[in-house]
Amino acid sequence: MNELVKSLPSPTLSGIRLPGLDTCKGWLFKWTNYLKGYQRRWFVLSNGLLSYYRTQAEMAHTCRGTIPMATAHIEVGDTCHLVLTSGGRSYHLKATSDGECQRWVSALQQAKANATHSMHHSDDSGDEGPVPQEDRALTQGVLKTLASKLDDLSTCNELIGKHGAALQRSLSELEDLRGSTDSTDKLKAVNERATLFRITSNAMINACRDFLDIAETHSRRWQKSLQYEREQRHHLEETIEQLAKQHNSLERAWRENPSTYTGVERTQEGDASDENEDAEFFDAMEESPAFITVTASDHIQHKRSGSNQSMMSGGMPNDWTHNENDSSDTNHMQLQRTRRSRIPDKPNYSLNLWSIMKNCIGKELSKIPMPVNFNEPLSMLQRLTEDLEYSELLDRAARCDSSLEQMCLVAAFSVSSYSTTVHRTAKPFNPLLGETYELDRLEEYGYRSISEQVSHHPPAAAHHVTSQRGWTLWQEITIDSKFRGKYISVMPLGYIHLQFHSSGNHYVWGKVTSTVHNIIVGKLWIDQSGDIEVVNNTTKDTCHLKFSPYSYFSREVPRKVTGVVEDREGTAHYILSGTWDDKMESAKIVDSSQGCGGSEGKQKTVYQTLPPKLLWKKYPLPDNAENMHFFSSLALTLNEPEEGVAPTDSRLRPDQRLMEAGLWDEANAQKQRLEERQRLERKRREAQANQALEEGQDIEGYQPLWFEKRTDDATGDSTYVYRGGYWEAKDRQDWSQCPEIF
């Protein structure tokens, strides 16, 4: 298209009409955003596509966007305005005069009409382009010939039937008149032959009709296949164009003088400020802010004592705390010595996720029936338990005398639970109602954990952990997941509670949004974004953590997390910094001052800190992890068979067990059986409830076995808490109360 435009006459500033009613190029003003308003862009309309560029020189290498006119809606507004809507996106354009606007509208309408006509003509023929015209004519000629022959055969069939019936009547009359034995036999034979002749002719005409139906059916299938290929090609062209824009913008950004950037703020002046106004970012749950807000004063810059290096830049610390290497490495090595360290390799099954998900846009993910090909061999209860991978952080926090230092470790623990998800784009199994999972690590780590699926729709799980090393953790998490077309959003709702036995400090925090990108095309990748507010309800200390969403053009470290620890008066004491997939550091604040003005007229707070100390560092993944679903050392042991667990334990779930063994076809069959059984059980409970309602009896909904609902004193919400009795039942091996769910 660029070469075509180059060969055309040179345009003027106001734009000129080119030969061809649906071809035009010139300057228009395009609405960008509320900060920059309308910006002048060079538009080119050709071959049913409206493309725009920042300058005419860009036509040789960079297209800022393309609008297909075949699917565009054209709306003319007042004062030289027009609006194009295509693919769910609106483009607001403005011409320099009424005459110029009218010329563009005429050209756009003509281009839309031509493109629509071409598309319909292509759909009818099943082919496209000038070359296949002969093939189309030949195919249509064959179909017409077949139809003509079928008409001839139908006429012959009618004549055969008519004459055959007359022949039979004549023969019957002749049979009545002549009663000799020989003549009767001969007449019967002739009658049978006439009947066979008519049957044969009917079979012939039916075969011809079937042949024509098959030919027409295949013709329609070819048309659908070609239409699908055209759509796929169009989507691929759009994707390549988007990648080219991003690549070009990224190269330009790196060529910019680094001094034009301050922290994560970008300059708002000059042509560089307009560099990415037309770029499309990866879909995230929220737009990446121009700066990270970690205090009430917008942005934080902090300097090490005696050094100008900023800890927020993600630099390595000058020293390492002794606690990190002592406890974590010991626990890690002990875990490898006492538990299994590998599972069967994941089979190389290929399945098109889009073919399953395309009809599920906007639906809740837990309600979409999916094969195990998109699962990992762990249940959601086991994934919840996997948050304890770095329980030694809580062991260290239990020994802290300072509540502020304890807050730093608790905040690091809340971040560490996401470190295992960086490569884990597969979906865990949805637990069945009443399913449980226990993890007894008293000997290794001093804790034991029990979780139970307490609700199916919406899916909700309750979890309780008791540690002999001075802490108790409990939570109820409801998963709200949506498929948005290009990405899947998983939004955990609920709170995590942590209480230390010696001090009585009670911490509460939530979870951030997880987003799986590139559902349609490209490699799946996961991002965590949002805020976590960790609150000590005992001392009223707080820690605000910011998970920065990934941006293709950002200079920031990917998966960045920053935070500030404040006391009940709002005084900042520690700065936290790191990434959710690697490590977290803390730096003690020794001084603060108001710096230069920030965005929107607000001042930045400059913190002077001591050298940062490492709070948490991610364990390396086991060998061959890429073939074992990228499981961590703890995750590899979660589904390991154990004696004496409850019959509702996730380890005993047959579809999950078969999937881990690599028997995916058998796992899919078992998964369908379990889901159908669960549906029948839900219908039975609903029927009982309706019957009780008709009889005027009290209706009691489903009651979990090991958890009960109570009002939470900290949040005031009704939540499920552990009622006790599980470990005692395990000691007695009395599972008579457990339902049969598998």
ZAMARGU-4260 file (C-alpha; in steps of 0.2 Angstrom, whole numbers, plus 5000, padded with zeros to 4 digits):
<rodrens>
0) 5000/5000/5000 | 5015/5012/5004 | 5022/5009/4986 | 5004/5013/4979 | 5003/5029/4988
5) 5021/5034/4983 | 5016/5033/4965 | 5002/5045/4966 | 5002/5064/4964 | 5010/5074/4978
10) 4996/5080/4990 | 4993/5097/4996 | 4991/5102/5014 | 4972/5101/5013 | 4972/5084/5005
15) 4967/5080/4987 | 4956/5068/4978 | 4964/5054/4968 | 4958/5045/4953 | 4945/5033/4959
20) 4931/5038/4970 | 4936/5027/4985 | 4954/5034/4986 | 4960/5049/4995 | 4974/5056/5006
25) 4978/5071/5016 | 4979/5079/5033 | 4965/5076/5046 | 4965/5080/5065 | 4963/5064/5076
30) 4958/5064/5094 | 4971/5056/5105 | 4968/5059/5123 | 4962/5073/5135 | 4979/5079/5138
35) 4984/5081/5120 | 4967/5083/5112 | 4967/5083/5093 | 4983/5079/5084 | 4987/5081/5065
40) 4989/5065/5056 | 4992/5060/5038 | 4978/5049/5032 | 4978/5038/5016 | 4963/5029/5010
45) 4967/5015/4997 | 4961/4998/4993 | 4947/4998/5006 | 4959/5003/5021 | 4961/5019/5030
50) 4979/5021/5036 | 4986/5035/5046 | 5004/5041/5050 | 5011/5055/5060 | 5020/5062/5045
55) 5021/5059/5027 | 5039/5053/5029 | 5033/5039/5040 | 5023/5031/5026 | 5039/5022/5021
60) 5042/5013/5038 | 5029/5016/5051 | 5010/5014/5050 | 5001/5021/5066 | 4985/5012/5063
65) 4974/5004/5049 | 4954/5005/5049 | 4946/4992/5037 | 4932/5001/5029 | 4922/4985/5025
70) 4917/4984/5044 | 4918/5002/5048 | 4903/5013/5053 | 4904/5031/5047 | 4895/5045/5057
75) 4895/5063/5052 | 4895/5076/5066 | 4894/5095/5067 | 4908/5107/5062 | 4918/5096/5051
80) 4918/5081/5063 | 4916/5063/5058 | 4917/5047/5069 | 4923/5030/5062 | 4919/5014/5073
85) 4927/4998/5069 | 4931/4983/5079 | 4924/4991/5095 | 4935/5006/5094 | 4930/5024/5089
90) 4941/5036/5079 | 4936/5054/5081 | 4942/5064/5066 | 4941/5083/5061 | 4944/5091/5044
95) 4950/5109/5041 | 4934/5114/5032 | 4916/5108/5028 | 4921/5105/5010 | 4936/5095/5015
100) 4925/5085/5027 | 4912/5081/5013 | 4926/5075/5001 | 4932/5063/5015 | 4915/5057/5019
105) 4911/5054/5001 | 4927/5044/4998 | 4925/5034/5014 | 4907/5029/5010 | 4912/5024/4992
110) 4927/5014/4999 | 4915/5006/5012 | 4902/5001/4998 | 4916/4994/4987 | 4924/4984/5001
115) 4907/4977/5006 | 4903/4973/4989 | 4920/4964/4986 | 4918/4955/5002 | 4901/4949/4998
120) 4906/4944/4981 | 4921/4935/4988 | 4910/4926/5001 | 4898/4920/4987 | 4911/4913/4976
125) 4922/4905/4990 | 4938/4912/4982 | 4946/4929/4980 | 4958/4938/4968 | 4958/4938/4949
130) 4966/4922/4947 | 4953/4910/4954 | 4939/4918/4942 | 4941/4903/4930 | 4940/4891/4944
135) 4924/4899/4950 | 4916/4899/4933 | 4920/4881/4930 | 4913/4876/4947 | 4897/4885/4944
140) 4896/4878/4927 | 4897/4861/4934 | 4884/4864/4947 | 4872/4871/4933 | 4875/4856/4922
145) 4872/4844/4937 | 4856/4853/4941 | 4850/4853/4922 | 4854/4834/4921 | 4844/4832/4937
150) 4829/4840/4930 | 4831/4829/4914 | 4832/4814/4925 | 4817/4819/4935 | 4807/4821/4920
155) 4812/4804/4914 | 4808/4797/4931 | 4790/4804/4930 | 4788/4797/4912 | 4795/4780/4918
160) 4783/4780/4933 | 4768/4785/4922 | 4771/4772/4909 | 4776/4759/4921 | 4760/4761/4931
165) 4750/4760/4914 | 4760/4745/4910 | 4756/4737/4926 | 4737/4741/4924 | 4737/4734/4907
170) 4745/4718/4912 | 4734/4716/4927 | 4719/4718/4915 | 4726/4705/4903 | 4729/4694/4918
175) 4711/4695/4922 | 4705/4691/4905 | 4717/4676/4902 | 4717/4663/4915 | 4729/4650/4908
180) 4744/4645/4919 | 4758/4649/4907 | 4751/4666/4903 | 4749/4670/4921 | 4767/4665/4925
185) 4774/4676/4911 | 4763/4691/4915 | 4769/4690/4933 | 4787/4690/4927 | 4784/4705/4916
190) 4775/4714/4931 | 4790/4710/4942 | 4802/4717/4929 | 4792/4733/4928 | 4792/4735/4946
195) 4811/4732/4947 | 4813/4745/4933 | 4804/4758/4943 | 4814/4754/4958 | 4830/4756/4949
200) 4825/4772/4941 | 4820/4779/4958 | 4837/4773/4965 | 4846/4782/4950 | 4837/4798/4953
205) 4840/4798/4972 | 4859/4794/4969 | 4860/4809/4957 | 4851/4820/4970 | 4863/4814/4983
210) 4878/4818/4972 | 4871/4836/4969 | 4868/4839/4988 | 4886/4833/4992 | 4893/4845/4978
215) 4883/4859/4985 | 4888/4855/5003 | 4906/4854/4999 | 4905/4871/4990 | 4898/4879/5006
220) 4912/4871/5016 | 4925/4877/5005 | 4918/4895/5006 | 4917/4894/5025 | 4935/4887/5025
225) 4941/4901/5014 | 4932/4914/5024 | 4940/4908/5040 | 4957/4908/5032 | 4954/4926/5026
230) 4949/4931/5044 | 4965/4923/5051 | 4976/4931/5038 | 4968/4948/5043 | 4971/4945/5061
235) 4989/4940/5058 | 4992/4956/5048 | 4985/4966/5062 | 4996/4957/5075 | 5011/4959/5064
240) 5007/4978/5062 | 5005/4980/5080 | 5022/4971/5084 | 5030/4982/5071 | 5023/4998/5079
245) 5029/4992/5096 | 5046/4987/5090 | 5049/5004/5081 | 5043/5014/5097 | 5054/5003/5108
250) 5069/5007/5097 | 5065/5025/5097 | 5063/5025/5116 | 5080/5018/5119 | 5088/5030/5107
255) 5081/5044/5117 | 5093/5053/5129 | 5091/5044/5146 | 5091/5062/5155 | 5074/5065/5148
260) 5067/5052/5160 | 5066/5055/5179 | 5062/5039/5189 | 5047/5031/5180 | 5040/5048/5174
265) 5041/5052/5156 | 5043/5069/5148 | 5027/5077/5142 | 5035/5089/5130 | 5041/5088/5112
270) 5038/5075/5099 | 5044/5061/5111 | 5028/5064/5122 | 5018/5060/5107 | 5028/5044/5103
275) 5016/5031/5109 | 4999/5039/5109 | 4993/5027/5095 | 5002/5012/5102 | 4992/4997/5109
280) 4998/4990/5125 | 4995/4973/5131 | 4978/4971/5140 | 4980/4974/5158 | 4967/4976/5172
285) 4972/4994/5174 | 4983/5007/5164 | 5001/5008/5170 | 5002/5025/5180 | 5015/5038/5175
290) 5022/5036/5192 | 5021/5024/5207 | 5011/5031/5222 | 5017/5023/5238 | 5014/5038/5249
295) 5001/5052/5250 | 5013/5063/5241 | 5014/5054/5224 | 5031/5047/5222 | 5046/5041/5232
300) 5064/5044/5229 | 5076/5037/5242 | 5095/5038/5243 | 5106/5027/5253 | 5116/5035/5267
305) 5132/5041/5260 | 5127/5036/5242 | 5118/5043/5228 | 5112/5026/5222 | 5093/5023/5223
310) 5087/5007/5231 | 5071/5009/5220 | 5082/5005/5205 | 5083/4987/5210 | 5102/4987/5214
315) 5110/4973/5223 | 5112/4976/5242 | 5129/4979/5250 | 5126/4965/5263 | 5115/4950/5265
320) 5106/4946/5281 | 5112/4930/5289 | 5094/4924/5292 | 5090/4921/5274 | 5104/4909/5270
325) 5103/4899/5286 | 5084/4895/5287 | 5079/4895/5269 | 5093/4884/5262 | 5092/4872/5276
330) 5073/4870/5274 | 5075/4868/5255 | 5088/4855/5256 | 5078/4845/5269 | 5063/4846/5258
335) 5073/4838/5244 | 5080/4824/5255 | 5063/4819/5262 | 5051/4821/5248 | 5049/4817/5230
340) 5059/4828/5218 | 5051/4824/5202 | 5035/4819/5193 | 5032/4811/5176 | 5035/4823/5162
345) 5021/4833/5154 | 5015/4825/5138 | 5016/4835/5122 | 4998/4837/5118 | 4993/4851/5107
350) 4975/4859/5108 | 4969/4875/5102 | 4963/4885/5117 | 4954/4898/5107 | 4943/4885/5099
355) 4936/4881/5117 | 4937/4899/5124 | 4930/4909/5109 | 4912/4906/5114 | 4915/4909/5133
360) 4919/4928/5132 | 4913/4937/5148 | 4909/4920/5157 | 4916/4915/5174 | 4930/4904/5171
365) 4925/4891/5184 | 4909/4888/5174 | 4918/4884/5158 | 4920/4865/5155 | 4938/4863/5149
370) 4948/4847/5146 | 4963/4843/5157 | 4975/4849/5143 | 4974/4866/5151 | 4976/4861/5169
375) 4990/4857/5180 | 4989/4841/5191 | 4985/4851/5207 | 4969/4857/5214 | 4965/4875/5219
380) 4966/4869/5237 | 4984/4864/5234 | 4988/4880/5225 | 4982/4889/5241 | 4993/4878/5252
385) 5007/4882/5240 | 5007/4900/5248 | 5017/4892/5263 | 5032/4889/5252 | 5042/4902/5261
390) 5035/4899/5279 | 5052/4902/5286 | 5048/4921/5284 | 5034/4919/5297 | 5045/4909/5308
395) 5058/4924/5308 | 5044/4936/5310 | 5038/4927/5326 | 5055/4930/5333 | 5055/4949/5330
400) 5053/4961/5344 | 5049/4976/5333 | 5032/4976/5326 | 5039/4986/5311 | 5052/4974/5307
405) 5039/4960/5309 | 5028/4970/5296 | 5042/4970/5283 | 5044/4951/5284 | 5025/4948/5283
410) 5024/4960/5268 | 5038/4950/5260 | 5028/4934/5264 | 5013/4941/5255 | 5024/4944/5240
415) 5032/4927/5240 | 5016/4918/5237 | 5016/4924/5219 | 5034/4919/5215 | 5028/4901/5210
420) 5016/4908/5197 | 5028/4917/5185 | 5028/4902/5173 | 5012/4894/5179 | 4999/4898/5166
425) 4990/4882/5167 | 4973/4881/5177 | 4972/4871/5193 | 4958/4859/5195 | 4942/4866/5202
430) 4939/4857/5219 | 4923/4848/5221 | 4911/4853/5235 | 4917/4845/5251 | 4935/4841/5244
435) 4949/4844/5256 | 4968/4845/5257 | 4980/4842/5271 | 4998/4846/5272 | 5007/4840/5288
440) 5024/4847/5289 | 5026/4847/5308 | 5043/4837/5307 | 5051/4848/5293 | 5044/4865/5296
445) 5033/4864/5312 | 5016/4868/5304 | 5001/4858/5297 | 4988/4864/5286 | 4970/4859/5281
450) 4959/4867/5268 | 4941/4863/5262 | 4930/4868/5247 | 4916/4876/5256 | 4906/4883/5241
455) 4905/4878/5223 | 4896/4893/5215 | 4904/4905/5218 | 4920/4894/5221 | 4926/4897/5239
460) 4940/4888/5249 | 4943/4890/5268 | 4961/4887/5274 | 4969/4885/5291 | 4987/4883/5296
465) 4994/4881/5314 | 5013/4882/5317 | 5023/4876/5332 | 5035/4891/5329 | 5023/4904/5335
470) 5010/4909/5322 | 4993/4904/5315 | 4986/4908/5298 | 4969/4907/5291 | 4959/4913/5275
475) 4944/4911/5265 | 4946/4915/5247 | 4933/4916/5233 | 4939/4916/5215 | 4931/4928/5203
480) 4938/4924/5186 | 4932/4931/5169 | 4938/4927/5151 | 4939/4944/5142 | 4943/4938/5125
485) 4962/4941/5124 | 4966/4938/5142 | 4959/4929/5158 | 4957/4939/5174 | 4958/4930/5191
490) 4952/4941/5205 | 4954/4933/5222 | 4941/4940/5235 | 4943/4938/5253 | 4956/4941/5267
495) 4971/4932/5274 | 4973/4933/5293 | 4989/4930/5302 | 4992/4930/5321 | 5008/4928/5331
500) 5006/4919/5347 | 5018/4928/5358 | 5014/4946/5354 | 4996/4944/5348 | 4999/4955/5333
505) 4985/4951/5320 | 4989/4955/5302 | 4976/4956/5288 | 4979/4958/5269 | 4971/4953/5253
510) 4977/4947/5236 | 4980/4956/5219 | 4973/4952/5202 | 4982/4939/5191 | 4980/4940/5172
515) 4985/4927/5159 | 4988/4936/5142 | 4989/4931/5124 | 4974/4919/5124 | 4972/4921/5105
520) 4989/4922/5098 | 5007/4921/5105 | 5015/4913/5120 | 5004/4913/5136 | 5011/4924/5150
525) 5005/4929/5167 | 5006/4946/5176 | 5001/4952/5194 | 4994/4969/5196 | 4986/4979/5210
530) 4988/4985/5228 | 4990/4975/5244 | 4987/4984/5261 | 4994/4974/5275 | 4987/4980/5292
535) 4992/4976/5309 | 4975/4977/5318 | 4984/4976/5335 | 4997/4991/5333 | 4988/4999/5318
540) 5005/4998/5308 | 5002/4997/5289 | 5012/4993/5273 | 5005/4998/5256 | 5012/4987/5242
545) 5011/4992/5224 | 5012/4978/5210 | 5016/4987/5194 | 5007/4980/5179 | 5019/4975/5165
550) 5021/4988/5151 | 5030/4985/5134 | 5037/5002/5134 | 5041/5005/5152 | 5059/5006/5158
555) 5055/4999/5175 | 5061/4982/5180 | 5047/4969/5175 | 5036/4963/5189 | 5041/4977/5201
560) 5034/4978/5218 | 5037/4993/5230 | 5030/4998/5247 | 5031/5008/5262 | 5029/5003/5281
565) 5021/5016/5292 | 5016/5017/5310 | 4999/5021/5316 | 5003/5040/5315 | 5008/5038/5296
570) 5026/5040/5299 | 5036/5030/5286 | 5050/5019/5294 | 5055/5006/5280 | 5055/5006/5261
575) 5052/4989/5252 | 5058/4985/5235 | 5059/4970/5223 | 5050/4959/5211 | 5037/4947/5215
580) 5046/4933/5205 | 5063/4935/5213 | 5066/4944/5229 | 5061/4958/5241 | 5073/4970/5251
585) 5070/4983/5265 | 5079/4999/5269 | 5077/5008/5285 | 5073/5026/5283 | 5084/5038/5293
590) 5078/5055/5286 | 5065/5062/5274 | 5062/5079/5265 | 5051/5087/5252 | 5059/5086/5235
595) 5056/5095/5219 | 5039/5096/5212 | 5031/5081/5204 | 5017/5078/5193 | 5000/5088/5195
600) 5009/5101/5206 | 5013/5088/5220 | 5029/5087/5229 | 5040/5071/5230 | 5046/5065/5246
605) 5064/5061/5246 | 5069/5047/5259 | 5087/5044/5265 | 5089/5026/5270 | 5102/5014/5276
610) 5109/5001/5264 | 5095/4988/5260 | 5094/4971/5268 | 5087/4956/5259 | 5071/4950/5266
615) 5067/4935/5254 | 5075/4927/5239 | 5066/4914/5228 | 5072/4896/5227 | 5079/4890/5211
620) 5067/4879/5201 | 5071/4860/5201 | 5080/4852/5187 | 5069/4848/5172 | 5055/4860/5179
625) 5050/4865/5162 | 5044/4847/5158 | 5035/4846/5175 | 5023/4861/5174 | 5037/4872/5181
630) 5033/4866/5198 | 5043/4871/5213 | 5051/4859/5225 | 5036/4861/5237 | 5023/4859/5223
635) 5031/4843/5217 | 5027/4835/5234 | 5009/4842/5236 | 5001/4828/5226 | 5012/4814/5233
640) 5002/4800/5239 | 5001/4798/5258 | 4993/4786/5270 | 4979/4790/5282 | 4972/4806/5273
645) 4954/4809/5272 | 4944/4801/5258 | 4940/4818/5252 | 4958/4823/5250 | 4964/4830/5233
650) 4977/4817/5232 | 4964/4804/5229 | 4955/4813/5215 | 4956/4801/5200 | 4956/4813/5186
655) 4970/4823/5194 | 4980/4808/5198 | 4978/4801/5180 | 4984/4818/5173 | 4999/4818/5183
660) 5003/4801/5176 | 5002/4807/5159 | 4986/4798/5155 | 4976/4813/5149 | 4962/4804/5139
665) 4958/4794/5154 | 4959/4809/5165 | 4947/4819/5154 | 4934/4804/5155 | 4936/4804/5174
670) 4934/4823/5175 | 4918/4822/5165 | 4911/4809/5176 | 4915/4819/5192 | 4907/4835/5185
675) 4892/4825/5180 | 4891/4817/5197 | 4893/4834/5206 | 4879/4842/5195 | 4867/4827/5200
680) 4871/4830/5218 | 4867/4848/5217 | 4851/4845/5209 | 4846/4833/5223 | 4850/4846/5236
685) 4840/4859/5227 | 4825/4847/5225 | 4826/4843/5244 | 4827/4862/5248 | 4811/4865/5237
690) 4802/4851/5245 | 4806/4858/5262 | 4801/4875/5257 | 4784/4868/5251 | 4781/4859/5268
695) 4785/4875/5277 | 4801/4867/5285 | 4817/4877/5289 | 4830/4876/5275 | 4848/4873/5279
700) 4860/4875/5265 | 4876/4865/5263 | 4887/4864/5278 | 4906/4861/5277 | 4913/4847/5288
705) 4928/4856/5295 | 4924/4874/5294 | 4910/4885/5300 | 4904/4903/5297 | 4908/4916/5310
710) 4908/4935/5310 | 4926/4941/5308 | 4931/4954/5322 | 4944/4963/5311 | 4934/4965/5295
715) 4916/4963/5301 | 4912/4951/5287 | 4905/4933/5288 | 4919/4921/5285 | 4923/4902/5287
720) 4935/4898/5301 | 4941/4881/5306 | 4930/4872/5319 | 4942/4859/5323 | 4942/4840/5324
725) 4951/4836/5308 | 4968/4830/5315 | 4959/4821/5329 | 4949/4812/5316 | 4965/4807/5307
730) 4973/4801/5323 | 4957/4789/5326 | 4956/4786/5307 | 4937/4789/5309 | 4931/4797/5292
735) 4913/4791/5294 | 4907/4809/5292 | 4916/4812/5276 | 4905/4812/5260 | 4909/4801/5245
740) 4913/4813/5232 | 4926/4804/5221
</rodrens>
